[in-house]
Amino acid sequence: MIARGSYGNPWIFREVKHYLETGELLPPPDIDERIRISLIHLEGQ
C-alpha cells in the first residue's frame, strides 16, 4: 500500500522512515520543495 501512497507524494518514504526511527511526524514539504520536485519529474530526470 505504501507504493500507492507514493503516487503524487514522493516524500512518503522519507516520512515513513523518519516516523519509524523517531515516532514523530515530519511537517509536510513546503511549496518551494514541491515545485522543485515537480519540475524535476516533468523534465524526466
N, C-alpha and C positions, 0 to 999 in steps of 0.2 A: 504493500500500500504506500510505502514511502516514495516509490518511484512515481506513482500517480501524483503525489503531492509536490514532486519536483517540477512538474509541468507548469511553467509560469512562475515558479518560485525556486530559483536555483540556490537560494540561501538556506533551504530546509536542511541540507546535510550539515552545514556549519551550525545551525541552530540546534539540531538533534544532538550532535557531538558535544556541544557546549553544555546542553542540559544534562546529558548523561554523566559528564565529568563533574559538573558543579551543582546540579539541581536547581539552577537559576535560568530563567528565560532571558534570551538576548532581546534587546529592543529591535524593532523592525528596521530594515535598511532605510536610510534617508533618500530623498528624491534624487540627489546627485548620484548616489551609487546605483539606483535603479536605472537612471538614464544611461550611465556609463556602461553598465552590463547589457542593457537593451541594445545599445549601439554596437557593442562587440558581437552580439548574437546576430544582428542584422547584417553586419559585414561578413559573417561566416567564419570568424576566427575562433 
